[in-house]
Amino acid sequence: MENKYPNLQSSIPFSGLFKAALEACADHIYIYDREGRYLYANPSGLEELGLPLEAVIGRSWRELGLPADIMERFECDLQIVITSGKPQISPITYSRDGGSRYYEYLLSPVNNAANTVQMVVATGRDITPLIEAEKQARENQQRFRNLCEAAPDGIVLVNPEGAISLVNTQTEQLFGYPREALLGQPPEKLIPELYRKLHAQYRTAHQQSPTTQEIGVGRKLYGLRADGTKFPVEVALSSFVSQRGTKTIAIIRDITVRKQAEEKIRGLNRSLQHKLQELARVNQELEAFSYSVSHDLRAPLRAMTGFSKVLWEDYGEVLDEDGKHYLSRIQGASQRTGLLLDGLLQLSRINRHELDRSKLNLSVLAAEIVNELRQEQPERGVDIYIQPDITAAADSKLLRICLENLLSNAWKYTRAQKYPQVKFTCLEKKGEQIFIISDNGVGFNPNYQSKLFQVFQRLHNEHEFEGLGIGLATVQRVVHRHGGTIWAEGEEGQGASFCFTLSPLNLK
């Protein structure tokens, strides 16, 4: 393309230094005449146009075939500068390589001796990174605002000057202020007068060491509502650095409900502690009473037993059948009373016994008890199965009492069976050991299950099965001393199973 205006560039009064500066500048620099023709373009500007200098000088954008959707707006801005003689900023946006690029041009007039605009200097630069950064900043800001609005806690943003610059809806609801009444105010507006000085100290300390932290830990913090009421709060502070300085975010949580719950729990704990103390006192009195009664009754019981024995030996021959029957009943009653006293003493001693838990092989202990039962009644052919190597951390004396009672009951209540069977097994359920002693004896009515472990409560006639009604109560107390539970399962005529657990104790 032939250049019709080869001398236009030479009409510009460039000094060597000025021209060198233009040539080295990374910005796009163009000089236009009043008709919008290019008088000059520096290397950076030529690179943007994609044309050599000789192809550009003296031609308009239309002659160069530049995009009309971009250059028509630019041409309007150019004419404004020529007409008004005042600088103008002209933004340009166009698509390149699948994305948008943003440019900003400063159009500055150059006047002649007659003080009219002779030419216009356009200086432009690619501001795409700045535009994208601003866009990202706006998106981040909007995202931050959305998060603040969605937060269940009050959020207050304090600027570097110490004034509130943002609050969320939850803050409005917590404190009863519209956000317009809080913006620009110091955050101490939300603090009761008594605590404002302390809060200011917290805030100053945080600004000096801006880390995420919870202020007032271990102390009472309160918020102040618009109506003058105060309420307990937790406050977490976090900071970030902006162009204007360090900003602080305060996250405020109303803990009124939690404080009320804590106070209720403390009240319940105090009440429970009082009841536990009262229960301990009553138990102590009951134990003392039981122990005292058991001992105090020994003397008259021994006297009754002794006198009945003397009466039988010295006057037995002169007594008629009724007299002998009554005397026999006196002796039987005294013996039974003695056994009851022994049972009560054993029951009272269990609570006073100092627990000494160690690893026990309950299978071995059960085998010893079964051997004693066989020696006492060798004629009984009871089929007894003991699962090998059942172990537990327990007090050896108390567990012997427990197993003696349970195995003796199983032995006793199977004597009417043609093929009596007793089993001692253990299974694990949800990480807990369950010890089970079962039999195929007479069983029990499950409707009366609640009476099984009560003192002096028996579900079977004494003439059918001897007993005092203390054994299972003793077993339950042993299990409870070990932090366990006990229950029974059974049906009349279908046997029974007594199951118990012991609280775990890690022993090496």
TIKE-161421 format. One record per residue (C-alpha): x, y, z; residue number from 1. Coordinates in nm, 3 decimals. Example, Ala and Ser with C-alpha at 12.3 -4.5 7.8 and 13.67 -1.06 7.14 Angstrom:
BEGIN
1.230, -0.450, 0.780, 1 $
1.367, -0.106, 0.714, 2 $
% end
This chain:
BEGIN
0.000, 0.000, 0.000, 1 $
0.150, 0.333, -0.109, 2 $
0.182, 0.594, 0.163, 3 $
0.016, 0.916, 0.049, 4 $
0.159, 1.116, 0.340, 5 $
0.527, 1.031, 0.369, 6 $
0.622, 1.359, 0.536, 7 $
0.359, 1.373, 0.809, 8 $
0.576, 1.206, 1.077, 9 $
0.857, 1.450, 1.004, 10 $
0.625, 1.738, 1.092, 11 $
0.625, 1.629, 1.456, 12 $
0.893, 1.818, 1.652, 13 $
1.062, 1.515, 1.818, 14 $
1.379, 1.566, 2.015, 15 $
1.619, 1.277, 2.017, 16 $
1.571, 1.208, 2.389, 17 $
1.192, 1.233, 2.367, 18 $
1.177, 1.004, 2.067, 19 $
1.401, 0.751, 2.241, 20 $
1.166, 0.751, 2.539, 21 $
0.865, 0.692, 2.315, 22 $
1.039, 0.412, 2.133, 23 $
1.130, 0.237, 2.460, 24 $
0.788, 0.278, 2.623, 25 $
0.589, -0.046, 2.671, 26 $
0.259, 0.142, 2.640, 27 $
0.093, 0.184, 2.302, 28 $
0.151, 0.542, 2.185, 29 $
-0.020, 0.689, 1.881, 30 $
-0.035, 1.047, 1.751, 31 $
-0.335, 1.150, 1.538, 32 $
-0.404, 1.463, 1.334, 33 $
-0.738, 1.642, 1.341, 34 $
-0.873, 1.411, 1.071, 35 $
-0.789, 1.102, 1.276, 36 $
-0.492, 0.998, 1.064, 37 $
-0.194, 0.832, 1.226, 38 $
0.105, 1.066, 1.251, 39 $
0.312, 0.838, 1.471, 40 $
0.308, 0.495, 1.636, 41 $
0.578, 0.363, 1.867, 42 $
0.705, 0.003, 1.835, 43 $
0.467, -0.124, 2.105, 44 $
0.172, 0.036, 1.927, 45 $
0.279, -0.104, 1.590, 46 $
0.306, -0.452, 1.744, 47 $
-0.050, -0.420, 1.869, 48 $
-0.170, -0.315, 1.520, 49 $
0.036, -0.582, 1.353, 50 $
0.155, -0.337, 1.084, 51 $
0.485, -0.168, 0.992, 52 $
0.527, 0.204, 1.049, 53 $
0.522, 0.296, 0.679, 54 $
0.186, 0.124, 0.637, 55 $
0.031, 0.319, 0.925, 56 $
0.148, 0.680, 0.885, 57 $
-0.105, 0.907, 0.715, 58 $
-0.390, 0.661, 0.720, 59 $
-0.711, 0.644, 0.922, 60 $
-0.836, 0.338, 1.105, 61 $
-1.085, 0.271, 0.823, 62 $
-0.806, 0.268, 0.568, 63 $
-0.616, 0.024, 0.787, 64 $
-0.922, -0.202, 0.817, 65 $
-0.938, -0.189, 1.196, 66 $
-1.256, -0.326, 1.366, 67 $
-1.540, -0.074, 1.341, 68 $
-1.709, -0.191, 1.663, 69 $
-1.399, -0.081, 1.851, 70 $
-1.271, 0.217, 1.656, 71 $
-1.600, 0.405, 1.610, 72 $
-1.622, 0.460, 1.985, 73 $
-1.255, 0.554, 1.993, 74 $
-1.310, 0.801, 1.704, 75 $
-1.591, 0.969, 1.898, 76 $
-1.364, 1.015, 2.199, 77 $
-1.094, 1.151, 1.969, 78 $
-1.330, 1.414, 1.828, 79 $
-1.435, 1.515, 2.180, 80 $
-1.072, 1.591, 2.263, 81 $
-1.025, 1.787, 1.937, 82 $
-1.343, 1.984, 1.997, 83 $
-1.311, 2.047, 2.372, 84 $
-0.937, 2.061, 2.400, 85 $
-0.961, 1.850, 2.714, 86 $
-0.808, 1.506, 2.783, 87 $
-1.036, 1.206, 2.753, 88 $
-1.010, 0.845, 2.872, 89 $
-1.124, 0.592, 2.615, 90 $
-1.174, 0.229, 2.723, 91 $
-1.147, -0.038, 2.455, 92 $
-1.254, -0.400, 2.481, 93 $
-1.207, -0.660, 2.214, 94 $
-1.188, -1.034, 2.184, 95 $
-0.864, -1.211, 2.117, 96 $
-0.756, -1.574, 2.142, 97 $
-1.093, -1.683, 2.276, 98 $
-1.101, -1.422, 2.553, 99 $
-1.159, -1.053, 2.612, 100 $
-0.878, -0.800, 2.643, 101 $
-0.923, -0.465, 2.808, 102 $
-0.732, -0.148, 2.718, 103 $
-0.744, 0.203, 2.853, 104 $
-0.631, 0.496, 2.637, 105 $
-0.558, 0.848, 2.760, 106 $
-0.625, 1.094, 2.478, 107 $
-0.432, 1.420, 2.532, 108 $
-0.458, 1.728, 2.306, 109 $
-0.149, 1.902, 2.159, 110 $
-0.215, 2.268, 2.072, 111 $
-0.049, 2.482, 1.807, 112 $
0.060, 2.846, 1.835, 113 $
-0.299, 2.957, 1.785, 114 $
-0.396, 2.749, 2.090, 115 $
-0.610, 2.515, 1.887, 116 $
-0.576, 2.139, 1.890, 117 $
-0.332, 2.038, 1.620, 118 $
-0.293, 1.672, 1.712, 119 $
-0.391, 1.417, 1.977, 120 $
-0.156, 1.184, 2.162, 121 $
-0.315, 0.850, 2.262, 122 $
-0.136, 0.649, 2.530, 123 $
-0.282, 0.307, 2.598, 124 $
-0.202, 0.000, 2.801, 125 $
-0.342, -0.347, 2.851, 126 $
-0.539, -0.337, 3.176, 127 $
-0.680, -0.689, 3.141, 128 $
-0.499, -0.821, 3.455, 129 $
-0.629, -0.524, 3.653, 130 $
-0.985, -0.569, 3.524, 131 $
-0.976, -0.942, 3.599, 132 $
-0.831, -0.877, 3.942, 133 $
-1.107, -0.626, 4.014, 134 $
-1.365, -0.873, 3.888, 135 $
-1.219, -1.145, 4.107, 136 $
-1.214, -0.905, 4.400, 137 $
-1.582, -0.821, 4.345, 138 $
-1.669, -1.189, 4.320, 139 $
-1.471, -1.263, 4.636, 140 $
-1.636, -0.973, 4.812, 141 $
-1.980, -1.094, 4.707, 142 $
-1.892, -1.448, 4.808, 143 $
-1.773, -1.318, 5.145, 144 $
-2.096, -1.122, 5.189, 145 $
-2.303, -1.427, 5.097, 146 $
-2.113, -1.638, 5.349, 147 $
-2.163, -1.372, 5.613, 148 $
-2.535, -1.355, 5.545, 149 $
-2.565, -1.734, 5.559, 150 $
-2.369, -1.763, 5.885, 151 $
-2.566, -1.859, 6.198, 152 $
-2.355, -1.621, 6.409, 153 $
-2.323, -1.246, 6.405, 154 $
-2.032, -1.119, 6.192, 155 $
-1.882, -0.771, 6.224, 156 $
-1.601, -0.638, 6.004, 157 $
-1.391, -0.358, 6.154, 158 $
-1.175, -0.144, 5.925, 159 $
-0.817, -0.030, 6.004, 160 $
-0.955, 0.293, 6.154, 161 $
-1.149, 0.092, 6.413, 162 $
-1.497, 0.149, 6.268, 163 $
-1.757, -0.109, 6.169, 164 $
-1.767, -0.147, 5.791, 165 $
-1.987, -0.457, 5.756, 166 $
-2.247, -0.644, 5.959, 167 $
-2.463, -0.939, 5.861, 168 $
-2.833, -1.001, 5.916, 169 $
-2.767, -1.218, 6.220, 170 $
-2.589, -0.925, 6.387, 171 $
-2.898, -0.709, 6.329, 172 $
-3.113, -0.978, 6.488, 173 $
-2.877, -1.036, 6.779, 174 $
-2.837, -0.672, 6.876, 175 $
-3.162, -0.521, 6.749, 176 $
-2.994, -0.253, 6.535, 177 $
-3.046, -0.192, 6.163, 178 $
-2.708, -0.219, 5.994, 179 $
-2.720, 0.148, 5.893, 180 $
-2.705, 0.238, 6.262, 181 $
-2.387, 0.032, 6.310, 182 $
-2.183, 0.114, 6.000, 183 $
-1.911, 0.364, 6.083, 184 $
-1.951, 0.310, 6.459, 185 $
-1.684, 0.165, 6.690, 186 $
-1.748, -0.200, 6.782, 187 $
-1.766, -0.100, 7.149, 188 $
-2.117, 0.025, 7.070, 189 $
-2.219, -0.341, 7.100, 190 $
-2.047, -0.388, 7.437, 191 $
-2.190, -0.293, 7.780, 192 $
-2.024, 0.012, 7.932, 193 $
-1.867, -0.196, 8.208, 194 $
-1.678, -0.413, 7.959, 195 $
-1.584, -0.160, 7.690, 196 $
-1.242, -0.081, 7.829, 197 $
-1.160, -0.451, 7.859, 198 $
-1.286, -0.517, 7.507, 199 $
-1.072, -0.234, 7.370, 200 $
-0.769, -0.395, 7.536, 201 $
-0.853, -0.728, 7.373, 202 $
-0.889, -0.559, 7.034, 203 $
-0.563, -0.367, 7.070, 204 $
-0.378, -0.683, 7.171, 205 $
-0.525, -0.862, 6.872, 206 $
-0.417, -0.586, 6.633, 207 $
-0.064, -0.613, 6.767, 208 $
-0.068, -0.989, 6.721, 209 $
-0.333, -1.057, 6.456, 210 $
-0.397, -1.429, 6.483, 211 $
-0.724, -1.617, 6.486, 212 $
-0.825, -1.641, 6.849, 213 $
-1.114, -1.649, 7.088, 214 $
-1.116, -1.353, 7.323, 215 $
-1.229, -1.359, 7.681, 216 $
-1.164, -1.731, 7.726, 217 $
-1.246, -1.818, 8.086, 218 $
-1.408, -1.477, 8.137, 219 $
-1.761, -1.350, 8.104, 220 $
-1.832, -1.154, 7.786, 221 $
-2.158, -0.978, 7.714, 222 $
-2.322, -0.807, 7.419, 223 $
-2.543, -0.500, 7.449, 224 $
-2.870, -0.487, 7.258, 225 $
-3.032, -0.172, 7.126, 226 $
-3.293, -0.193, 7.404, 227 $
-3.020, -0.188, 7.668, 228 $
-3.036, -0.555, 7.767, 229 $
-2.716, -0.756, 7.777, 230 $
-2.661, -1.121, 7.689, 231 $
-2.365, -1.363, 7.714, 232 $
-2.155, -1.407, 7.401, 233 $
-1.849, -1.580, 7.264, 234 $
-1.630, -1.377, 7.030, 235 $
-1.370, -1.510, 6.785, 236 $
-1.138, -1.266, 6.609, 237 $
-0.953, -1.304, 6.282, 238 $
-0.761, -1.050, 6.074, 239 $
-0.650, -1.002, 5.718, 240 $
-0.438, -0.738, 5.547, 241 $
-0.596, -0.519, 5.279, 242 $
-0.458, -0.227, 5.079, 243 $
-0.583, 0.011, 5.346, 244 $
-0.438, -0.186, 5.634, 245 $
-0.538, -0.463, 5.872, 246 $
-0.908, -0.541, 5.900, 247 $
-1.059, -0.747, 6.180, 248 $
-1.350, -0.989, 6.160, 249 $
-1.542, -1.060, 6.480, 250 $
-1.769, -1.365, 6.491, 251 $
-2.021, -1.327, 6.772, 252 $
-2.226, -1.613, 6.911, 253 $
-2.517, -1.576, 7.150, 254 $
-2.463, -1.839, 7.419, 255 $
-2.768, -1.755, 7.630, 256 $
-2.929, -2.096, 7.574, 257 $
-2.601, -2.274, 7.646, 258 $
-2.548, -2.075, 7.967, 259 $
-2.901, -2.157, 8.078, 260 $
-2.841, -2.524, 8.001, 261 $
-2.509, -2.515, 8.187, 262 $
-2.673, -2.353, 8.487, 263 $
-2.949, -2.613, 8.476, 264 $
-2.689, -2.889, 8.460, 265 $
-2.501, -2.734, 8.752, 266 $
-2.825, -2.722, 8.946, 267 $
-2.899, -3.084, 8.861, 268 $
-2.546, -3.181, 8.958, 269 $
-2.582, -3.002, 9.290, 270 $
-2.913, -3.175, 9.348, 271 $
-2.767, -3.508, 9.241, 272 $
-2.465, -3.458, 9.464, 273 $
-2.695, -3.380, 9.755, 274 $
-2.905, -3.689, 9.682, 275 $
-2.594, -3.904, 9.647, 276 $
-2.471, -3.780, 9.982, 277 $
-2.812, -3.845, 10.133, 278 $
-2.823, -4.189, 9.972, 279 $
-2.475, -4.268, 10.099, 280 $
-2.579, -4.159, 10.448, 281 $
-2.895, -4.371, 10.433, 282 $
-2.701, -4.670, 10.300, 283 $
-2.446, -4.626, 10.573, 284 $
-2.722, -4.616, 10.831, 285 $
-2.886, -4.922, 10.677, 286 $
-2.557, -5.109, 10.673, 287 $
-2.492, -5.013, 11.032, 288 $
-2.846, -5.113, 11.127, 289 $
-2.820, -5.445, 10.943, 290 $
-2.482, -5.520, 11.096, 291 $
-2.600, -5.417, 11.442, 292 $
-2.920, -5.619, 11.421, 293 $
-2.734, -5.923, 11.296, 294 $
-2.495, -5.902, 11.589, 295 $
-2.745, -5.796, 11.853, 296 $
-2.979, -6.083, 11.769, 297 $
-2.703, -6.337, 11.813, 298 $
-2.725, -6.337, 12.193, 299 $
-3.102, -6.403, 12.227, 300 $
-3.081, -6.648, 11.937, 301 $
-2.805, -6.843, 12.109, 302 $
-3.011, -6.840, 12.430, 303 $
-3.319, -6.968, 12.247, 304 $
-3.116, -7.240, 12.077, 305 $
-2.943, -7.337, 12.400, 306 $
-3.258, -7.348, 12.612, 307 $
-3.445, -7.548, 12.348, 308 $
-3.157, -7.797, 12.343, 309 $
-3.159, -7.826, 12.724, 310 $
-3.536, -7.859, 12.722, 311 $
-3.514, -8.141, 12.469, 312 $
-3.238, -8.322, 12.655, 313 $
-3.382, -8.286, 13.006, 314 $
-3.756, -8.293, 12.944, 315 $
-3.794, -8.456, 12.605, 316 $
-3.918, -8.782, 12.755, 317 $
-4.203, -8.617, 12.944, 318 $
-4.327, -8.406, 12.653, 319 $
-4.622, -8.529, 12.453, 320 $
-4.620, -8.529, 12.073, 321 $
-4.751, -8.176, 12.048, 322 $
-4.481, -8.052, 12.286, 323 $
-4.211, -8.227, 12.089, 324 $
-4.350, -8.082, 11.765, 325 $
-4.348, -7.729, 11.905, 326 $
-3.997, -7.773, 12.044, 327 $
-3.878, -7.903, 11.707, 328 $
-4.027, -7.598, 11.535, 329 $
-3.851, -7.368, 11.784, 330 $
-3.518, -7.532, 11.705, 331 $
-3.585, -7.514, 11.329, 332 $
-3.684, -7.148, 11.353, 333 $
-3.372, -7.063, 11.552, 334 $
-3.153, -7.239, 11.297, 335 $
-3.325, -7.060, 11.009, 336 $
-3.292, -6.727, 11.189, 337 $
-2.921, -6.795, 11.233, 338 $
-2.887, -6.858, 10.860, 339 $
-3.079, -6.538, 10.787, 340 $
-2.847, -6.342, 11.011, 341 $
-2.547, -6.495, 10.834, 342 $
-2.695, -6.393, 10.500, 343 $
-2.764, -6.038, 10.617, 344 $
-2.412, -6.009, 10.754, 345 $
-2.269, -6.127, 10.424, 346 $
-2.490, -5.879, 10.236, 347 $
-2.378, -5.589, 10.455, 348 $
-2.012, -5.687, 10.428, 349 $
-2.021, -5.672, 10.048, 350 $
-2.068, -5.295, 10.052, 351 $
-1.795, -5.249, 10.311, 352 $
-1.555, -5.481, 10.135, 353 $
-1.263, -5.298, 9.976, 354 $
-1.268, -5.392, 9.610, 355 $
-0.944, -5.552, 9.489, 356 $
-0.979, -5.636, 9.120, 357 $
-0.734, -5.861, 8.944, 358 $
-0.741, -6.091, 8.646, 359 $
-0.938, -6.403, 8.739, 360 $
-1.001, -6.727, 8.557, 361 $
-1.372, -6.765, 8.627, 362 $
-1.378, -7.108, 8.463, 363 $
-1.137, -7.242, 8.726, 364 $
-1.333, -7.072, 9.004, 365 $
-1.661, -7.221, 8.879, 366 $
-1.504, -7.568, 8.856, 367 $
-1.397, -7.545, 9.222, 368 $
-1.751, -7.454, 9.328, 369 $
-1.904, -7.734, 9.120, 370 $
-1.659, -7.982, 9.275, 371 $
-1.775, -7.876, 9.623, 372 $
-2.139, -7.924, 9.520, 373 $
-2.064, -8.274, 9.390, 374 $
-1.889, -8.364, 9.716, 375 $
-2.192, -8.245, 9.916, 376 $
-2.438, -8.439, 9.699, 377 $
-2.248, -8.712, 9.517, 378 $
-2.574, -8.884, 9.424, 379 $
-2.671, -8.598, 9.191, 380 $
-2.576, -8.668, 8.831, 381 $
-2.589, -8.311, 8.702, 382 $
-2.441, -8.254, 8.356, 383 $
-2.237, -7.936, 8.398, 384 $
-2.054, -7.756, 8.116, 385 $
-1.804, -7.481, 8.193, 386 $
-1.665, -7.286, 7.899, 387 $
-1.284, -7.291, 7.923, 388 $
-1.075, -6.984, 8.001, 389 $
-1.345, -6.735, 8.093, 390 $
-1.150, -6.447, 8.242, 391 $
-1.247, -6.113, 8.397, 392 $
-1.100, -5.836, 8.609, 393 $
-1.280, -5.885, 8.938, 394 $
-1.249, -5.917, 9.314, 395 $
-1.183, -6.286, 9.383, 396 $
-1.376, -6.302, 9.713, 397 $
-1.685, -6.129, 9.580, 398 $
-1.690, -6.321, 9.252, 399 $
-1.672, -6.648, 9.444, 400 $
-1.980, -6.540, 9.642, 401 $
-2.154, -6.445, 9.316, 402 $
-2.078, -6.773, 9.137, 403 $
-2.150, -6.983, 9.447, 404 $
-2.502, -6.841, 9.471, 405 $
-2.578, -6.871, 9.098, 406 $
-2.435, -7.222, 9.057, 407 $
-2.595, -7.343, 9.381, 408 $
-2.933, -7.214, 9.261, 409 $
-2.892, -7.387, 8.924, 410 $
-2.790, -7.706, 9.106, 411 $
-3.089, -7.679, 9.339, 412 $
-3.360, -7.593, 9.088, 413 $
-3.269, -7.878, 8.850, 414 $
-3.306, -8.160, 9.101, 415 $
-3.654, -8.249, 8.974, 416 $
-3.519, -8.300, 8.621, 417 $
-3.439, -8.647, 8.491, 418 $
-3.138, -8.514, 8.302, 419 $
-3.033, -8.196, 8.483, 420 $
-2.804, -7.961, 8.294, 421 $
-2.613, -7.650, 8.401, 422 $
-2.394, -7.432, 8.179, 423 $
-2.152, -7.148, 8.251, 424 $
-2.063, -6.960, 7.932, 425 $
-1.949, -6.619, 7.817, 426 $
-2.018, -6.423, 7.500, 427 $
-1.909, -6.083, 7.373, 428 $
-2.160, -5.828, 7.246, 429 $
-2.059, -5.481, 7.127, 430 $
-1.725, -5.517, 7.300, 431 $
-1.880, -5.618, 7.634, 432 $
-1.849, -5.956, 7.807, 433 $
-2.175, -6.119, 7.914, 434 $
-2.142, -6.406, 8.165, 435 $
-2.429, -6.657, 8.162, 436 $
-2.524, -6.935, 8.402, 437 $
-2.817, -7.132, 8.262, 438 $
-3.005, -7.447, 8.360, 439 $
-3.296, -7.662, 8.247, 440 $
-3.469, -7.651, 8.585, 441 $
-3.808, -7.527, 8.699, 442 $
-3.757, -7.174, 8.565, 443 $
-3.978, -6.888, 8.685, 444 $
-4.276, -6.679, 8.589, 445 $
-4.134, -6.379, 8.397, 446 $
-4.417, -6.159, 8.532, 447 $
-4.242, -6.169, 8.869, 448 $
-3.894, -6.111, 8.734, 449 $
-3.862, -5.777, 8.917, 450 $
-3.882, -5.958, 9.253, 451 $
-3.595, -6.195, 9.181, 452 $
-3.320, -5.972, 9.316, 453 $
-3.509, -5.827, 9.613, 454 $
-3.417, -5.934, 9.966, 455 $
-3.645, -6.204, 10.114, 456 $
-3.841, -6.236, 9.788, 457 $
-3.882, -6.596, 9.669, 458 $
-4.077, -6.724, 9.368, 459 $
-4.089, -7.087, 9.483, 460 $
-4.238, -7.256, 9.787, 461 $
-3.990, -7.313, 10.070, 462 $
-4.111, -7.670, 10.111, 463 $
-4.019, -7.742, 9.747, 464 $
-3.689, -7.556, 9.736, 465 $
-3.512, -7.443, 10.048, 466 $
-3.366, -7.094, 10.064, 467 $
-3.362, -6.762, 10.247, 468 $
-3.433, -6.511, 9.967, 469 $
-3.099, -6.336, 10.012, 470 $
-2.876, -6.510, 9.757, 471 $
-2.977, -6.324, 9.441, 472 $
-2.982, -5.989, 9.625, 473 $
-2.624, -6.068, 9.728, 474 $
-2.532, -6.153, 9.368, 475 $
-2.680, -5.827, 9.243, 476 $
-2.485, -5.628, 9.500, 477 $
-2.160, -5.799, 9.397, 478 $
-2.226, -5.721, 9.030, 479 $
-2.312, -5.359, 9.109, 480 $
-1.993, -5.322, 9.312, 481 $
-1.811, -5.414, 8.990, 482 $
-2.004, -5.154, 8.789, 483 $
-2.202, -5.419, 8.604, 484 $
-2.563, -5.517, 8.547, 485 $
-2.753, -5.840, 8.602, 486 $
-3.076, -5.977, 8.461, 487 $
-3.261, -6.306, 8.431, 488 $
-3.439, -6.481, 8.146, 489 $
-3.668, -6.779, 8.181, 490 $
-4.009, -6.943, 8.164, 491 $
-4.186, -7.174, 8.404, 492 $
-4.077, -7.531, 8.343, 493 $
-3.823, -7.428, 8.080, 494 $
-3.521, -7.341, 8.288, 495 $
-3.356, -7.008, 8.359, 496 $
-3.053, -6.806, 8.255, 497 $
-2.885, -6.549, 8.477, 498 $
-2.672, -6.301, 8.283, 499 $
-2.438, -6.039, 8.423, 500 $
-2.168, -5.799, 8.309, 501 $
-1.872, -5.639, 8.483, 502 $
-1.729, -5.300, 8.400, 503 $
-1.402, -5.338, 8.205, 504 $
-1.070, -5.281, 8.374, 505 $
-0.749, -5.288, 8.171, 506 $
-0.497, -5.511, 8.342, 507 $
-0.159, -5.606, 8.201, 508 $
% end
